[in-house]
Amino acid sequence: MYVAAEATNPIGLPIGEVIIGAVAFAILVFVLAKFVWPQFEKAYAARTKAIEGGIAKAEEAQNAAKAALDQYNQQLAGAREEAAKIREDARAQAQAIRDDMLAKAHEETERVAASGRAQLEAQRAQIVAELRGDLGRMSVDLAGRIVGESLEDEARQRQTVERFLADLER
């Protein structure tokens, strides 16, 4: 009889073992479905949520970094504009100082030149006065020798000198 049962059994195992295996498999599937798969689903959901949260945080951080970069670029542009303005102000101040110094130097040059001219004029007047006196004495002596009379009279001397100088100036 055992041989006949073997011939009708398509899997080649005793039917009792198949039933016990099927029941054990059903119990295993039930335990897995009841306890293990929900834990897998929870872990999968938590991991998905963590990844999505990380992506959201990364996007927020990227947006914040972009905003900070834009703000930095604006501040940098403002600083460059301010530096350019400061340089331009410094150039204008330097030009004003240069112009002021040139004006003062020109005024000082004019003052020194005027002082020099005045000094030269005073020396010229002094030299002319000395030369007139010397020329007057010489002309009186010479005229006295030529005329043969003494021109000791001061009024005559002065008159003769003035006439002689007037003739020279002409």
Protein Blocks (a to p, Z undefined) as FASTA:
>chain_A
ZZmmmmmmmnopafklmmmmmmmmmmmmmmmmmmmmmmmmmmmmmmmmmmmmmmmmmmmm
mmmmmmmmmmmmmmmmmmmmmmmmmmmmmmmmmmmmmmmmmmmmmmmmmmmmmmmmmmmm
mmmmmmmmmmmmmmmmmmmmmmmmmnopackbfklmmmmmmmmmmmmmZZ
